[in-house]
Amino acid sequence: MSLPREERPAAIRAMLESALAPDSLDVVDDSHRHAGHAGARDGRGHFKVSIVSRAFAGLAPLARHRKVYAALGPLMQSDIHALSIQARTPDEA
């Protein structure tokens, strides 16, 4: 079951804050830029996430992305069609 569109950014933020305790986090809903896109017809959204967390220390970029996907869990299946991720450590920020 998916969330109402207007609740999605807050849900993404809450899940990432809970799982990764970020120093900074920015969630942008870009769904409006993809209206009519074949992958968006099912109602799921397009988002950009910029996150700085100590949880990414020692991890390669792919492992960092997997950590974000895992934190978002069921939202990846029900509410998110596309997710652009910038994941950095505090030392990289």
N, C-alpha and C positions, 0 to 999 in steps of 0.2 A: 504494500500500500504506500502510495507516495504522499508527500506533504503538499500543502498549498504552496504555490510558487513563492509567495512573499515570505514564507517561513524557512525556506531552504538555506539562505545564507547564515541565518542565526543557528540553525541546526548543524551546519558544517562547522561553524566557529565553535560551538559547544563541544562537539565530538573531538575536534582537534585539540582544544584546550584541555579537555579531560585526559586524553591519551598521551599528549606530547608536551604539556606544560610549556608552551612557547614563551620566549622573551618578547616576541612580536608576531603579529598575525594579521594579515589583510586578506579578506575574502571579497571578491568582486563577481557579481552576477552579470555575465555577458550574454545571457540567453536572448535578449532582444536583438543582438547582432546576428543571430543565427535563425531568425524566423524563416520558416519555409525550408530550412535545411532538412534533408531526408532523415538524418539521425535524430532530429529534434521533434519529428512528427508524433512521437509517442509521448510527448509532454515532458520528457526529462530535460534538464538544463545544462548550460555551458558555464563553467566557472573558472576563475583564476585564483590561485592561492599562493601567497608569499608568506613563508613561515620561517622563523628563526628559532631553533631549539637545540638545547644541549643533547637531546636524544639522537641527533644526527652525527654526533662526533664519531669519527672513525669509519663512517659508512660511505660507500660509493654512491653516486647519484641514483642509480637504479634501486639500491637498497633503501634509500631515503624515500623515494617515490612509493615503494612497496609499503613502507611504514605508514605513510599518509593514507594510502588505499585501505590498509588494514584498520586504521583508526576510523575511517568513514564507513567501514563495513557495509551494512545493508543500504545505505544511501547510494552507494555505487551501482546497485542493482535497480533501485526504485526511483531515484531523483536526479542522478547525475549522468549525463550522456558524455560530456567531455570535461576534462579537468587539466588545466595547465598548472604546473607546480614549480615554484622556485623554493627549494628547501636548503637552508644554510645553517651553519653553526653560528654561535655568537662571535667567534673569532673571524668568521668570514663576512659577517654583516658590516 
